[in-house]
Amino acid sequence: MVINKSRQLLNFINRNCASFTDKFALKSIYCSLLRPICEHGSVIWSPYQLCNKSKLEKVQQKFLCFISIKCSIPREPYTTYNSLLSILNLQTLEQRRISLDLCLLYKLLAGNVNCPDFISRLFFYTSTLDT
């Protein structure tokens, strides 16, 4: 559902922003419209299967490809999108999901989120060292 909706929005953005050439305007559109859909509820349903992770990442990669073509950002064909991510100061969706998960965990442990049932299900295992 999230992947299909994000693909539809990506196609909508590609059609309606075809004349845009400012990379910061396109990044703002991505960050305000497309990325929230890709991240919607990620702390609850975060994909754990590689195929679903790659489908979500592919949405971001297609948008980065669109930006690189429209804004004439040089990129070697058939290479990773890490250079575009660093140029636009973005993270991969996987990195964003990890950050959001850690943020939720911090809020739970700090008492900012009142959910005792969820906290009671957390287990922390620490190894013991024999000295």
C-alpha positions in Angstrom: 0.0 0.0 0.0 2.7 2.5 1.0 4.9 1.5 -1.9 2.1 1.8 -4.5 1.0 5.2 -3.1 4.5 6.5 -3.1 5.0 5.3 -6.7 1.8 7.1 -7.8 2.9 10.3 -6.1 6.3 10.0 -7.7 4.7 9.7 -11.2 2.5 12.7 -10.3 5.5 14.8 -9.3 7.4 13.7 -12.5 4.5 14.9 -14.7 3.9 18.2 -12.9 7.4 19.2 -12.2 8.9 18.4 -15.6 9.9 22.1 -16.1 11.6 22.5 -12.7 15.4 22.9 -12.8 16.1 24.0 -9.2 17.4 21.1 -7.1 16.4 22.7 -3.8 12.8 23.2 -5.0 12.6 19.6 -6.1 14.2 18.5 -2.8 11.6 20.5 -0.9 8.8 18.8 -2.9 10.4 15.4 -2.1 10.8 16.1 1.6 7.3 17.5 2.0 5.2 15.2 -0.3 6.9 12.0 -1.1 9.2 11.1 1.8 6.4 11.3 4.4 4.4 8.7 2.5 7.4 6.4 2.3 8.0 6.8 6.1 4.4 6.7 7.2 4.1 4.5 10.2 7.6 3.1 9.7 8.1 2.6 13.5 5.2 0.3 13.5 5.4 -1.6 10.2 9.1 -1.1 9.2 9.9 -3.5 6.4 12.2 -6.3 7.4 12.1 -8.2 4.1 14.8 -7.3 1.6 12.4 -7.1 -1.3 10.2 -4.6 0.5 13.1 -2.5 1.6 14.5 -2.4 -1.9 11.1 -1.4 -3.4 11.0 1.6 -1.0 14.6 2.6 -1.7 13.9 2.3 -5.5 11.2 5.0 -5.1 13.8 7.4 -3.6 16.4 6.3 -6.3 14.0 7.1 -9.1 13.3 10.5 -7.6 17.1 11.2 -7.3 17.5 10.1 -10.9 14.8 12.6 -11.9 16.6 15.4 -10.0 19.9 14.5 -11.5 18.5 14.7 -15.0 16.4 17.8 -14.5 19.1 19.7 -12.6 22.1 18.4 -14.7 23.8 16.9 -11.6 26.6 14.7 -13.0 26.3 11.0 -12.0 28.0 8.0 -13.5 25.5 5.5 -15.0 24.9 2.3 -13.1 26.4 3.6 -9.9 24.9 4.0 -6.4 23.0 7.2 -5.5 25.3 8.0 -2.5 26.8 10.9 -4.3 23.4 12.4 -5.0 22.3 11.8 -1.4 25.3 13.7 -0.2 24.9 16.6 -2.7 21.3 17.0 -1.6 22.1 16.3 2.1 19.6 13.4 2.3 19.8 10.0 4.0 18.6 6.7 2.6 15.2 5.6 3.7 16.7 2.7 5.6 18.9 5.2 7.6 15.8 7.4 8.2 13.8 4.4 9.5 16.6 3.5 11.9 16.8 7.1 13.2 13.0 7.2 13.7 13.1 3.8 15.5 15.8 5.1 17.8 13.9 8.3 18.4 10.8 6.4 19.5 12.9 4.2 21.7 14.4 7.2 23.4 11.0 8.8 23.9 9.7 5.6 25.4 12.6 5.2 27.8 12.6 8.9 28.8 8.9 8.7 29.6 7.8 11.2 26.9 5.5 8.5 25.4 3.1 6.9 27.9 2.8 3.3 26.7 3.4 0.9 29.6 2.3 -2.2 27.7 4.9 -1.5 25.0 7.6 -0.8 27.5 6.9 -4.0 29.4 7.6 -5.9 26.3 11.1 -4.5 25.8 14.0 -6.7 26.9 17.6 -5.6 27.0 20.2 -8.3 27.0 23.7 -7.6 28.2 26.5 -10.0 28.1 28.3 -10.7 31.3 32.1 -10.9 31.3 33.9 -13.2 33.5 36.8 -11.4 35.2 
